[in-house]
Amino acid sequence: LLFLLGTVSCTLFLAVNGLYSASDDVIELTPTNFNKEVIQSESLWLVEFYAPWCGHCQRLTPEWKKAATALKGVVKVGAVDADKHQSLGGQYGVRGFPTIKIFGANKNKAEDYQGGRTSEAIVDAALSALRSLVKDRLSGRSGGYSSGRQSRESGGGDKKDVIELTDDSFDKNVVNSDDVWMVEFYAPWCGHCKNLEPEWAAAATEVKEQTKGKVKLAAVDATVNQMLASRYGIRGFPTIKIFQKGEDPVDYDGGRTRSDIVARALDLFSDNAPPPEVLEITSEDVLKTTCDAHQLCIISVLPHILDTGASGRNSYLDVMLKMAEKYKKKMWGWLWTEAGAQSDLESSLGIGGFGYPAMAAVNARKMKFALLKGSFSEQGINEFLRELSVGRGSTAPVGGGAFPKIHAVEPWDGKDGELPLEDDIDLSDVDLDDWDKDEL
């Protein structure tokens, strides 16, 4: 999630044309040319992902053009209309506009640009990144690889994550698998297949990492494994088919670049992934593990069990579970705690004191959070999360700049709460008849 500075959100303008033209020194990037221009390039790239209607983007445009002109021949400066090319924006985790990324030595690990929005600040950051890249080369650390070029030069040596399938191995690996398979049927002599090979190999590695192996990319030599080619009606090369458990295979008809393939794989992964768990904060480890592993963690503080009983608490948890299911493609973390159990955490998120249930969305990397101001209901939470997902909504820094100490607590047992037992008073020795009646 990109938390935009200030409370001003991008404003909808009537003009929705691209912000750059061929006469600018800014290079327009699209899913068609991104891989060739950026990923396979030896150059350092600064790339802005923008939406034409976004006010912040419009204000950045003249500065971005100025920086591009100043850096011409030194650093490449590009721009992606991520409103028009959402798959490309999604590929790089763009959640708000503008997002600026630096593509250095390792093009598969772009860095977020966090500097100022003036041409001077942009140029300074570009030259600093360029200096680091050159020093790395000088010391022999090349940093990364160019997906297409290296594959061709090395004879396909980086195909380690593409699974080769045959007539004999296909059914036991694919047909009854719980995983999603994207299978390329190819012929060794086919030119289009050779062009696809480095893209498929690079995508296989990235998809394996991002889906933890739940989406697999495979390849079948259809000239050797003719039984499979016949079974699936392969008539041309390359043909890519998607296999999911319990469903007939479907043709993949998307783009042939790494970014296109990865984007589709991530869609398939999120469609098939179970909703994330909604975990109770019972220890520091639960909070840290969840918030560090996800771009955003949604933390709810629910009323004390004595105020709601088990049925009331479960109704709140049901709302969270439904929202976790609805937003599972975002791959956010979901947590809850009981009012008062983690008072330091409540205080750092500005929650304590205005009523429960409450909810905060926390970006642990930036240590910023946004608070739910509407109702703790499907409608209220959906509106809150929808605004956040497009980079809108006001944010504040987490109190103290870091998560406070988390207290270890026993997990909720699912039952109604019980009032604490009071000390028993033994009245057997008290002679009530001796009391002064006037004192009663």
N, C-alpha and C positions, 0 to 999 in steps of 0.2 A: 504494500500500500504506500502511495506517495502522499505524505501529509503536506498540503500546500501551506506556505507561510501565510500567517494572517487569517482573517476570517472571510476575506473576499473570495468568492467562488467564481469559476469561469462563467461568463454571461453568454447567453444565446444570442447570436447576431444573425441577421437575415442572410448576410453573405456567407456562403459556405465553400467558396472556391479555395484552392490551395494557396498557401501564403508565399510560395516561392515560384519563380519562373525560370525558364532556360537561360535568361540573360543574367541571372544571379550566379555568384560563385559557389552557392550552396547546391550540392548535388542531390537531386530528388531520388529517393530510394523507394523501391517497391518490392513485393515478394518475388517478382520476376528477376530483378537485377541485384538484390541484396547480397546473395551468396557470392556472386562473381565479383561485385564491386568491393564489398567489405570483408567477408569471411576469407576469401582466397587472396586478399590483398596483403602485401608486405607493409603497407603504409599504416600509420596511426590514424584512427578515425574518431571524430566527435560526431555523434548522431543525436539529433533532436527528434523525439517522438511527440507529435503535436496533433491538435484538433483545430480545424479552421475557425470554429465558432468560439474558441476559448480566448477570453480577454487577456489572460497572462501570456498566452502564446503570441497573440497579436502584438503585445508590447515588447516581447522578446525579439520579434522578427527583424527589425532594423539592426539590432545589436548582433544578432546571429549572422546577418549578411555582412556586416562590417568585419566581424571576426573571420569569416570565410575568405574575404578579400585579403585581409592581412596575412592569413596563414596559407594562401595559395602557393602550391609547389612545395610546401613544408609539411603541413598536416591536412588531411582530407576532412572536409566539413559537410555533413549530409543532413537530410531531414526526411522523416517518414510521416505521411498523413495517416496516423494510427486510428483515426476515426473511419477512414475509408478502408485501410488495410488492417483490420482488427486482428487477424491471425498473426501478423508480424509483431504487432504490439503485444499480443498475448504471449508470444514466444519469448519475449524478453521481460515479462512480468510488469508491463506498463499498466498502472492502475489510475494514474492521474496525469494531467497535462500542465505544462510541458514536462517531459522526462528526458534528461540528457544522459547519454551513456558514452563511455570511452572504450573503444575497442583497440587494445594494445597488442602486445606480442601474442598472447593467447586469445584468439578471437572468440573462443567458446566461453570465456569468462569475462564478460564486459563489466566494467566498473561504473558505479553510479557517480555522476558529477554532482557535487554538493555545494559548489561555489556560487559566487554572485552572478547576476543576470546582465552584467555589462560586458561590452566587447573586450575591455581590458582584462577583466577577471577571467573570461573564457580563454583568451589568448594566453594568459599566464598559466592557466591550468594545462592547456594543450602543450606548451613548451616544457612544463615540468614533467608531464607524462612522457614526452618525447625524449627528454634527457634520461629518464629512468630506463626507457626502452633501449636507448643506445648504450648506456652503461652495462645493462644486462648482456647485450650482444658482445660487448668488449670483454666481459668476464666469462663468456662462453655459455651464459644462460639464455637460450633463445626464447624460453617462456611457453611456447605452445606450438601448435601446428596449423597449417592451412589445409582445411579438410579435403578440398578437391585435389589440390596440387600434390600434396604429399602422397595421397593414395595412388595417384597415377605414377609418380616417380618411384614409389617403393613396390610397385607391382601388387598393390592391394594388401600390403602388410598390416594395415590398421583395421582389417575386417574382423578383428577378434570377437566383436560382439554380435556379428551376424551369424545366425545359427544355420548351418547347411543341413537341409532335409533331403531325404531320399524316399523312394517307394516303400522301403522297409521301415524307416523310422518315423514317417509322417504321422500315422494314426496314433501311435502310443504317445507322441509328443504333443500333437495339436488337437486331435478330435475330441478327446475327453478332458482337455486341460481347463482348469479354472482361470487361466490367464488369457489375455487377448493376444492374438497372433496376427501380425501383418506379414504376409508371405509374398515375396517377389518370385515370379516364374520367369526365367531368363534363358537366353541362348548365348553361348560364348561368342558366337560370331556377330551378334547384334550390336550395331553402333549405339543405338539408344540405350541399350543395357550397359554398355561401357561408360556412357555419360552418367548414367544413374548410379553406378557402382560406388564412387566416392561419397556421393550424397547419402546413399543408403547406409554405408559404413559409418559415417559420422553421426547420422541420425540414430543408428542402433546404439552407439555408446551413450549418447545424450539421453535417449529414451530409457535405457537400462538404469541410468543414474536417477532420473527424475521420477520414475515409476517404481523404483526398487525392484525391477525385474518383473513387474506385473503385466507389462506390455512387451512383447518380444518381436524382434524383427528377424525374419528368416529369408532364406533363398533356396530355390529349387532349380537345378539345371534341367529344364524341360526336355532337352534333347536326349538326356540320359534316362531320366525318370518319366518315361512316356505313359506309364500307367496313371500317374498323378495328372499329367497334362491332359490325358483323355478324360479322366473322371471329372475334372473341373472345366472342361471345354476350352482349354487354352488355344487361342487361334493366332495371337500376335504377341510380340515381345517388346518391352517387358509388360507383363500383366501382374498387377498387385491385387491380392484378395485379402479380406479381413475375416478372421475366424473367431467367433465367440461361442462359448459353450451353450448348447441348446438352440442355436440359431443357424439358419442357412448362411453360407459364406456370401459376402457382398463384395462388389468391385470397389477398389479405391480409385476415385477419379479426380483426386486433387493434384496439386502441383508436384513437380519432381525435385524440388530443392530440399535441402536438409530442414530448413525452417518450416516448409509446408508439411513435410512428413512428421516432424516432431509435434507441430501444432495439432495435427489430426490424432496422433498417438496420445497426446495429453487429454484431448477431448474424450477419446475412448476410455482412457484410464479413469477420468473423473465420472463418466457415465456409469462405469461398472464398480467404482469404489464404494464401499459401505460408508454411511455417514460417519463423521468423526465421533469419537467418544466424548461425552460430557463428564469431565473428571472433577471430583471434589479436591480442593486444595488441602491435603492432609499433611504436607511437608514442603520444605523448600525445594526439594528435588522435583516434585510434581509441577510446581510453578515454573521453575527454570527450564526443565526439559520441554515442557509444552510451549512456553513463550519463545525460547531460543530456536526451536525447531520450525516455527511457523512465522510467516510474514506478519501475522496479526494474531493476538489471542484475545478472545472475548471472555471477560470475567464478570460473572454475576454474583451479587451479594444478596442472598435470599433471607427473608425474615427468620427470626428464631423459631425453632420447631414448636415451642409452646404457643406461638402466635398463630400458627397455621395448621399444626397437626400434619400427619403423614400425607393425607389426601391433598391438602393445600400445597405442600412442598412439591409433591409429584406433579401437580398441575403446572407449576412453574417450570419444573424440569422437562415436562412434555413440550412446553413452548420452546425451550432451548433446543431440544432434540429435533423438533420440526424445522427450526431455523438452521440448525447444523446440516440437516439434510438438504434444505433449499440452497444453501450456500456452500455445499461440499466441494464444488469446483474451485472455490477460492483456496481450499486447503488451509483453513484457519484452525487454530487451536481453541478449545472450549473448556472453560473452567467455572467452578462455582464454590462459594464458601458461605457459611452461616454468619449472619449479622453478629458482630462482636468477636468472632473466632479469630479474625485477622485484622484487628483494629488499626495496626500500623499500615497495612496495605490499603485499607479503606481510606485512611487519612491521606496517603500519598496519591490516591486517585480522586480525592475530593468528594468521596461518597458519604462518609459518616455524617449524620445529622439532618439529612433531608428526606429520610424515609426509605423504606425497603418495599419491594425488591428494587435493586439498582443494577446498572450494567455499564461497564467501561470497555472500550476497544483499545488495546495497547499495542503499540509498535515497539517491541523490546530493543530493536537495534537502535532506534532513534530516541528511545525512552520518552515517547510522547503518547498521549491518550486522548480519546474523545469520549464524552459521556452521553448516555441515552437521556434525552430530555423528554421524550414522549412516554406513552404508556408501556408497561412491561407486558405486551401482548404481541401476537403474531404480526398484527398490522403495524404497531408502534416500532417493534424491533426491525421489521422488514424495511420500514422507511429509513430508520437509522443506518442500517447496514448498507442499504442501496446507495445512500448519500456517500458513505465512506468508500464504497467500491469504485466510485467515479472521482474520488479525490476531493469531495466537498465536505463541509462540516468543520466547525472550529475545533482546534486541538490545544492542548496545554502540556507543558513538560511534567513528567512524573516527579512528584515531590521528592527532593533530595537527589534527583538525577539518577536514581537506581532503585531497584526493588528493595523494600525494607526487610528486616528479619521476619521470617515466616515461622510461626509456631507449629510444632508437630501436634496434631489432634487426632483423636480416634475417628475413623470414618463413620458416617451416619449409618445406623443399623436398619434404616427403613421403617422404623416404628414411630408412633407418636411419642412426644417427649413426656418426661415425668418431672414433676416438681421435686426439688431436692428434699430428702428426708430431714425433718426437724428432729432435734434431740428429744427422746421420749422423757416425759416428766412423770415421775412416780408420785401419784396423789394419795397412796395408801396411808401415808403417815400424817396426812393433813386432816385435822378434825374441823370440818366445816362448821360444826355446831358452835365452836368456840369463837368464830369470827364475829366481830361487831357488826350487827345487822345494818348499822348506819353506813358502814363502809361498803356494803354490797351495792 
